[in-house]
């Protein structure tokens, strides 16, 4: 299968979704690829962005990694944590409760920002908007992608594609980064994007 045929398959699913009213269907898709190909995947995402544009879709990219770092660096406690760790690296364990608190809040803030991005994209339906979610590797140790999908249930008012580092198992199972336990609670449609990397 060529890169363009992989793109075509996912684009067809976006253009001909199942009936919105059918059993809580929402237009959520996962483009699954091997985690070790994360760097190469950046070029694939750019190519897919152009492909969507050529086929009448205006894409919005939501980079999870950039948003997480923005939230972290703008938290009230972050300057104090950085200063303390620079002065005494052994303090990391003492500061762990504070770091965990930021991380917990970060997951919620991340979900809220993604919801706002989807809602903003939906304001221009004439552009056939699609939200592309990238940079998901950073979620390791913070939250699981399935948690984001669940908490955004009811918010996917435009097609949303998660570029997912991991592996597919069966019809609905996904293993985040290839070593997390398989999660089969996804309602989304999954596409093997490893072929797009060749």
C-alpha positions, -999 to +999 in steps of 0.1 A: +000+000+000+014+034-010+014+065+012-013+081-010-036+050-007-032+051+031-042+088+030-071+081+007-085+054+029-086+077+060-099+106+039-127+084+026-137+076+061-137+113+070-159+121+040-183+092+044-187+088+082-212+065+098-245+081+106-239+106+134-270+094+153-259+058+153-249+046+188-231+077+199-209+078+168-184+107+167-159+113+139-127+103+158-099+085+141-065+071+151-035+070+126-014+043+143+023+041+137+053+024+154+067+046+182+102+043+169+091+061+138+080+092+156+105+115+139+097+102+104+061+106+112+064+144+113+070+144+075+040+121+070+018+145+090+029+174+068+022+154+037-012+143+050-020+180+058-013+189+022-033+159+009-063+170+030-060+206+017-059+194-019-090+174-012-110+203+002-103+201+039-089+228+061-067+212+088-059+225+122-029+210+140-030+206+177+004+196+190+000+179+224+037+182+233+038+220+227+006+225+247+018+204+277+051+223+279+032+256+276+009+247+305+039+234+326+061+264+320+033+288+328+023+272+361+029+293+392+052+267+407+074+260+377+100+287+383+105+277+419+108+240+409+135+248+383+154+270+407+153+245+435+164+216+412+192+237+397+205+245+432+201+210+445+192+181+421+186+158+451+154+178+458+136+163+429+120+136+451+109+162+477+093+183+450+075+153+434+042+160+451+042+195+436+052+182+402+024+156+403-001+183+411+009+203+380+008+171+359-027+162+372-039+197+363-020+196+330-041+167+318-074+186+325-060+218+310-048+199+279-083+183+274-099+217+277-076+233+251-083+205+227-120+209+232-117+246+225-096+239+193-123+215+180-151+240+188-132+268+171-126+246+140-164+238+139-172+275+135-161+273+098-180+243+085-177+256+049-139+248+052-146+211+059-124+213+090-103+185+103-083+186+136-049+167+135-036+158+170+002+153+171+030+150+197+012+124+218+044+108+229+046+133+258+015+118+274+036+089+288+034+093+325+007+120+323-024+103+310-036+078+284-050+088+250-081+068+257-088+090+287-087+120+265-111+105+240-135+095+268-134+129+285-141+146+252-170+124+244-197+145+229-172+172+219-160+158+186-181+180+163-155+179+135-134+150+123-105+146+147-074+125+139-050+114+166-016+104+154-010+075+178+024+060+186+017+024+194+002-007+180-032-020+170-046-052+184-078-067+171-106-045+159-106-019+187-075-025+208-047+000+210-014-002+230+000+032+237+037+033+228+036-004+223+042-014+259+011-001+278-016-027+283-040-030+254-070-007+258-101-018+240-125+009+252-120+031+221-151+040+201-129+055+173-118+041+140-082+030+137-059+031+106-025+015+102-002+044+091+030+023+092+026+019+054+027+056+049+063+056+064+077+033+036 
